[in-house]
């Protein structure tokens, strides 16, 4: 899949990583970039086509699929982080994370799968996280929702292979965006992750590990959890 000449829809494209993905796609010669956002007026990037899109609202998703019938690459980037835990956290807040990361992504896949098929198959990119593979107190709802989105990615990859649609999962650590403004630690530039995601898409990779942290966490899955979590579960 080549970005040059492609028609791409990116969710959550009004800021952060979504905005960086839109910029990178334009720089690589995409023929059209739909920038999805709940408020399309908040999209201020020249060269894109703003489109109103709330991925948790099936009617909004259906309207976007009806309007953007030329799409051959779908990038599911939109997400939320409420910094909520599972045992003591508010259940409605936990459900909101799952509605966004899991069901919102699934809404987009289901609505755009026929569009991609009609346009030759194309590709889907799901922005996931290193937290797909581990948990951390203070963000366990987010980790659970990203783990579910990883499983979703693996599942729809199998289901859409027969129509020629490639499905790529992108895992990353902490990116320097509004979502992580209170995080006191190393952060990846959004442009670095955007380039890694598009490089992986063009190379036909099924899984992109955008940083060493993600690679190390995935490798740790083969080991005893006590080794990874240490004193926290000893």
ABEGO torsion letter per residue (X at the ends): XBABGBBBBBBGAABEAAAAAAAAAAAAGBABBBBBBABAAABABBGBBBBBBBAABAAAAAAAAAABAABABBBBABBBBAGBBAAABBAAAAAAAAAAAAAAAAAAAAAAAAAAAAAGGEBBBBBBBAAAABBBBGAAAAAAAAAAAAAAAAAAAAAAAAAGBBBBBBBBBBBBBAAAAABBBBBBBAAAAAAAAAAAAAAGBABBBABAAAAAAAAAAABBAAAAAEAAAX
